[in-house]
Amino acid sequence: MTPRRTLLVGSGRIGTRVASALSASGGEVVTLRRSPAAEAAGPHIQADVARPLEVPLPDVDAVVFTLPPGETPDFLPDAVANIARALPATPRRCVFVSSTRVLEGYTDGRPLTEQDAPRPRGERAQQLVDGEARAAELFDATILRPAGIYGPGRDRLIRQVLAGTPVDHDRRTNRIHETDVVRAIVALVTADDPPRLIHATDTQPATLGEVVSFLAARLGVPVPPRSERGERAGTVLAGDRLHALLETLTYPTFRDGYGEIVAAMR
């Protein structure tokens, strides 16, 4: 069931689309972000979540965090705590959007599931792990970990292929289309009993070489040359929980999503 009122903390591309979907289903959405939001369709609060909020937040039934890691190691856990203190009551549902980069320390190539503990390698990945833990502690949050998000406007790899930039063809990669990330967030907000942790990845992990070869063929350009092997071999992720939640992905593989993007370019 769509919550009566949802607070969206962070209102980038993903948050904006989630707000539209929840509003279309009859729910009220309040967005909170640091910068002004002239495009906001509903109630909006401008605040810096890195500091204690100066005004109390409205009573809400759900809260969704779509914040990227910040400049300081404590940004995400502090932001979650500041929101918790400013709310008049703990909402019945919370979704914290993290990233599968918290698993980047695995190198064995086996499919990783939600049973595998985080193994961060960098400061930003560790910040995500700490944010997950604080959201679970203060909100009993459901954690959503998207893999590499792509979609219209997220075309860095396409530009690399067009430029002929060398890439590590053997690096293992995982992707999820922006549309399916939005669908996953909405499903977790509205489900009666959502899973506590879920990986958002499509049905076909692939090497970077497979992806750029597909793109090169569709774009009619040479396949980018091989770069030297990178330090990180990448991971393989199992997305069974997501696929059960959504039943069918809008873009089951990178071929479906990137194929549509390239077709639209032409």
C-alpha positions in Angstrom: 0.0 0.0 0.0 1.3 3.5 -0.9 2.3 5.4 2.3 0.1 8.4 3.2 3.2 10.6 3.3 6.8 9.8 2.4 10.0 11.8 3.1 12.6 11.5 0.4 16.1 12.5 1.7 18.1 13.3 -1.4 16.3 14.2 -4.6 18.5 13.5 -7.6 17.4 11.6 -10.7 16.4 8.5 -8.7 14.6 10.4 -5.9 12.7 12.6 -8.4 11.4 9.6 -10.2 10.4 7.8 -7.0 8.6 11.0 -5.9 6.6 11.0 -9.2 5.7 7.3 -8.9 4.5 7.6 -5.3 2.6 10.8 -6.0 0.9 9.1 -9.0 -0.3 6.4 -6.7 -2.0 8.9 -4.4 0.7 9.4 -1.8 2.1 12.7 -0.6 5.8 13.2 -1.0 8.0 15.6 0.9 11.5 16.1 -0.5 14.5 17.2 1.5 17.8 18.3 -0.2 20.6 20.7 0.5 20.1 22.8 -2.7 17.0 24.7 -3.8 14.6 22.6 -5.9 12.6 24.8 -8.2 11.4 21.8 -10.1 9.9 20.1 -7.0 6.3 19.2 -7.6 5.3 18.9 -3.9 6.3 20.1 -0.5 10.1 20.7 -0.2 12.5 21.2 2.7 15.9 22.7 2.1 18.4 21.6 4.8 22.0 20.4 5.2 21.6 16.8 6.6 25.2 16.8 7.6 24.2 19.0 10.5 21.3 18.8 13.1 18.2 20.1 11.4 17.0 23.5 12.7 13.4 22.7 12.1 11.4 19.6 12.9 10.3 17.4 10.1 6.6 16.4 9.5 5.1 13.1 10.6 5.6 10.6 7.8 4.8 6.9 7.2 8.0 6.2 5.2 11.4 7.6 4.6 13.7 6.9 1.7 17.4 7.8 1.7 19.0 8.3 -1.7 22.1 10.1 -0.5 25.6 9.5 -2.1 28.6 9.3 0.2 29.8 12.7 1.4 33.2 14.3 1.8 33.7 13.2 5.4 33.7 9.5 6.6 30.8 10.2 9.0 28.5 12.0 6.5 26.0 9.2 5.8 25.7 7.8 9.4 25.4 11.3 10.7 22.8 12.3 8.1 20.6 9.3 9.1 20.9 10.2 12.8 20.0 13.8 12.1 16.9 12.8 10.2 15.9 10.4 13.0 16.2 13.1 15.6 14.2 15.6 13.6 11.2 13.3 12.9 8.4 13.3 15.5 8.1 9.5 15.3 9.8 6.6 13.6 8.1 5.8 10.4 6.8 2.3 9.7 9.0 1.9 6.6 12.5 3.0 5.7 14.5 2.3 2.6 18.2 3.1 2.5 19.7 3.1 -1.0 23.3 1.9 -0.7 25.5 0.3 -3.4 27.0 -3.0 -4.3 30.4 -1.4 -4.1 30.3 -2.4 -0.4 31.2 -5.9 -1.8 34.1 -4.8 -3.9 36.6 -6.6 -1.7 35.5 -10.0 -3.0 37.8 -11.4 -5.8 36.9 -15.1 -6.2 34.4 -14.5 -9.0 31.6 -16.6 -7.4 28.0 -15.1 -7.5 27.6 -13.0 -4.3 24.2 -13.0 -2.5 22.7 -11.1 0.3 24.2 -13.6 2.7 27.7 -12.4 1.9 28.9 -9.8 4.4 30.1 -6.4 3.2 33.8 -6.3 2.3 34.5 -2.6 1.4 37.9 -1.5 0.0 37.6 2.2 -0.1 36.5 5.0 2.2 33.3 5.7 0.3 32.4 2.1 0.4 33.0 2.0 4.1 30.8 5.1 4.5 28.0 3.2 2.8 28.4 0.3 5.1 28.3 2.6 8.1 25.2 4.4 6.7 23.5 1.0 6.2 24.2 0.1 9.8 22.9 3.4 11.2 19.7 3.2 9.1 19.1 -0.4 10.3 19.7 0.7 13.9 17.6 3.8 14.0 14.9 2.9 11.4 15.0 -0.9 11.0 15.6 0.0 7.4 15.5 -2.2 4.3 18.8 -1.8 2.5 18.8 -1.7 -1.3 22.2 -2.1 -3.0 22.0 -1.2 -6.7 24.8 -2.3 -9.0 26.1 0.1 -11.7 23.1 2.2 -12.6 22.7 3.2 -16.3 20.0 4.7 -18.4 19.2 7.8 -20.5 21.7 10.5 -19.4 24.0 8.0 -17.8 26.0 7.4 -20.9 29.7 7.5 -19.7 30.4 4.0 -21.1 28.8 4.9 -24.5 31.0 8.0 -24.7 34.1 5.9 -23.9 33.2 3.4 -26.7 32.7 6.3 -29.2 36.0 7.7 -28.2 37.8 4.4 -28.5 39.1 4.6 -24.9 40.9 1.4 -23.8 39.1 -0.6 -21.2 39.8 -3.7 -19.0 37.9 -6.3 -21.1 38.2 -9.0 -18.4 36.7 -7.0 -15.6 33.5 -8.5 -14.2 30.6 -6.1 -14.1 27.0 -5.9 -13.0 24.3 -3.4 -14.0 20.8 -2.3 -13.3 18.7 0.2 -15.4 17.5 3.3 -13.6 13.9 2.4 -14.3 14.3 -0.9 -12.4 16.0 0.8 -9.5 13.0 3.2 -9.1 10.6 0.2 -9.4 12.6 -1.6 -6.7 12.4 1.4 -4.3 8.7 1.8 -4.8 8.1 -1.9 -4.3 10.1 -1.9 -1.0 8.2 1.1 0.3 4.8 -0.4 -0.5 5.3 -4.1 0.1 3.7 -5.7 3.2 6.8 -7.6 4.3 9.9 -6.6 2.2 13.2 -8.3 2.5 15.7 -6.5 4.8 18.5 -6.5 2.3 18.3 -6.8 -1.5 20.8 -6.5 -4.4 19.5 -4.6 -7.4 21.2 -6.1 -10.4 19.9 -7.4 -13.7 19.8 -11.0 -14.9 23.1 -11.0 -16.8 26.4 -10.2 -15.2 29.0 -9.6 -17.9 32.6 -8.7 -18.5 33.3 -5.2 -19.5 34.6 -6.5 -22.8 31.2 -8.1 -23.6 29.4 -4.8 -22.9 31.7 -2.6 -24.9 31.7 -5.1 -27.8 27.9 -5.0 -27.9 27.9 -1.2 -27.8 30.5 -0.9 -30.5 28.5 -3.2 -32.8 25.3 -1.1 -32.2 27.2 2.2 -32.7 29.1 1.0 -35.7 32.5 1.8 -34.3 35.5 -0.4 -33.6 35.6 -2.3 -30.3 37.7 -0.3 -27.8 41.2 -1.8 -27.3 42.2 -3.7 -24.2 43.8 -1.7 -21.4 46.2 -3.2 -18.9 44.4 -5.4 -16.3 43.2 -3.3 -13.5 43.8 -3.9 -9.8 40.2 -5.0 -9.2 38.7 -7.9 -11.2 35.2 -7.0 -10.3 32.4 -9.1 -8.8 29.5 -11.3 -9.9 26.2 -10.6 -8.2 23.1 -12.7 -7.8 19.8 -10.7 -8.0 17.3 -13.4 -7.2 15.6 -11.4 -4.4 15.1 -8.5 -6.7 13.8 -10.6 -9.5 11.3 -12.3 -7.1 10.2 -8.9 -5.8 9.6 -7.3 -9.2 8.8 -10.6 -11.0 9.9 -9.1 -14.4 12.6 -6.5 -15.0 11.8 -3.8 -17.5 15.4 -4.2 -18.8 16.5 -7.8 -17.9 20.0 -7.4 -19.5 22.4 -4.7 -20.6 21.5 -5.5 -24.2 17.9 -4.5 -23.6 18.7 -1.2 -21.8 21.7 -0.1 -23.9 20.0 -1.2 -27.1 17.1 1.1 -26.4 19.5 4.0 -25.5 21.5 3.6 -28.7 18.4 3.3 -30.8 17.1 6.6 -29.3 20.4 8.3 -30.1 19.9 7.5 -33.8 
